[in-house]
Amino acid sequence: MSEDEPSKPSSSAPRWEWTLLETLSEGFHSLAAHMSGGDKVFPERVEEAIEIHRRFLVEVYHKELDLLNRSLSGLPGQPFASALEHCRRQEEAAERASEVFHKAFKGFKAGDRAAAKELAAALVQEADRWMEHRRWEDENLYRRLRRGLPKEVRAELAEGHKKIHAEGAGVEVKLTSWTARWGPSSD
């Protein structure tokens, strides 16, 4: 596997979420390449990408972090405290990226070329940050969760992930629809 190739999640990582992030990352990179290359990019495409990012945060990631906090915080010695703190910092970084997207989008919509470049750079940075965080999370959290957790905690996490997947299906539909409508050949 090359360094550029993302590692696949361990069997205990939420694969559905990983797939969403890979798709979102690829879409952000494609969109940013079009924007940076001076191609005409419809504001609707960009606005929808920003909305999908926001929905992923609210409907999937915030809920996953809450589930992890609830499930793991009661363990003796809090063995996952530093990993959960890292996840909280990543959540804050995603929130900041969302704010940057909204601010730069206003300028992009008004035809400001500098805002378009700023937004393109922010999309790439956020896509890369998410993928790096997922790799980190898999190595430093999910692989450790698979080992040594009480059976009832593993069951609680598995059930919680199923619920998040069911409730987050709207994000998946929106992302799939956006990708199909706004793929590289549609601009």
N, C-alpha and C positions, 0 to 999 in steps of 0.2 A: 504494500500500500504506500503510495507516495505521500509526501507531507501535505500536499494540497488536497488530497482526498480525505473527506471526513470519515472518522472511524464510526462504525455502527454501534448502537447502544448495546449495553449488556442486556441479558434477558430480564433483568429487574427494572430497567429504565422504561418509562412510558413510550413505547415505539410510535404510537399515534401522534404524540406531541412532537417527537423527533421528526417524523415525516412532514408535519405541518411547518416546522421551522426550516427544514431543508427547502421546501417549496417556496416559502416566504423569502428566504435568503436568495434563492435563484431569481425570483421575481424582482426583488430589490436591486440585485446586481444588473439584471437586464434593463430595468427601468433607468437606473443611474447611468448605464452606458449610453443609452439613447439620449438622455438629458445632457450628458457631458459632451457627447459627439455633435451636439447642435441639431439633432433630429427633432422634428416636430413631435411633441409629446402632448397628448390631450390632458388638460387639467383634471378631467374626470378620472383618468387612469391613476394619476398621482394621488388625488383625494381619496380614491377607494383604497389604495395601498396604505395610506395613513390610517384610514378607518379600520382596516383589517389588523394592522399592528395594534391599534388601541383595543379592539375586540379580543385579540389574542391575550393581551395583558389582563384584561378584566375577566374574560370568560374562561381562561385556561390558567395562565401563570399565577395570578393572585390566588386562585383557588388551590392550585397545587402547593404553593408555599404555605397556605393556611393549613392544608391537610398534613403536610410534613411537620409543621410546628405542633399541631394538635397531637399527632401520633408519636412524635419523638421527644417532645419536651418533658414527658413524665418518666423517661428512662433514667435509671440510677446513674449518677455521674455525668449526665447529659453529654454522651459521647459524640453527638453530632452538632453541638453548639456552634463550633467554628464553621462547619459546613453550612449550617442554616444562616449564620451571619453573612457569609459570602453570598448566599442566594438573595438575602435581603438587599445587599449592596447592588447586586445585579438588577434587582427589581427597581431600585431607585435610579439606576443608570438608564433603564428602559423608559421610565417615566420622564427623565430629562430629555431623552431622544425624542419622545413624543412631543414635548414642548418645542424643541428645535424644529421638528417637522412642520408643526402648525405655523410657527412664525415664518419660516422660509417659504412655506406654501403660499402665504399671502403675497409675498414679493414675486414668486414664480407666476402666480395667476395674473399679476399686474404686468407681466412681461419683463421683469427684471432679470437679466441674464446672470448677474452675480448671485442672485437668490436661487436661481436654477442650479448653478454649480454648487452652492452651499447645500442645497437640499440633496443633490445627487451624492455628494460626499457623505452627508449624514446618513443617507439610506445604506450606503456601502458599509460605513462604520458600524451601524446598528446590525446589519445582517451578519457581519463578521463577528461582532461581539456576542450575538445570540449563539452562533455556531460554536464559538470557543467556550462559552459558558456551558453549553450542552455537553461538550466533550469533558470539561472539568467536572460537571455534575455527575456524569456517568462514572468517571474514574474515582472521584473523591466522595461521592455520596451513594449512588445506586449500587455500585459493586460492594460497598461496605454494608449497605442495607441487606443485601442478600445473605450475608454471613452474620450469624449471631443475634439476629433479632428474634424476640419471642414470636411464636407462631401467631398469636392473636394480633400483634402489631403488624406483621406481614399481611395478615388477612384484612386488617383495617385499611392498610395502604392500598392493597389490590382493589378492594371494594370502592374506596374513595377515588381511585384512578378511573374505574369504570364509570362512576357517576360524573366525574369531570368530563370524560370523553362523551358521554351521552348529552350532557348539558352544553358542551362546546361544539356540538355537531354543526351549529349555525356558522361558526367560524370556518370550519372545514368547507362547507358548501360555498360560502362567500369567497374563500381563497381559491377554490377550484373554479368557480365561475369567473373570477377576475383573471386568473391565469389563462383560461380558455378564450375569453373575450379580448384580453389585452396582451396576448403573447407577442413576441418580438416582431412577427409579421403583420400585426394588426394596426400599427401606427403609420 
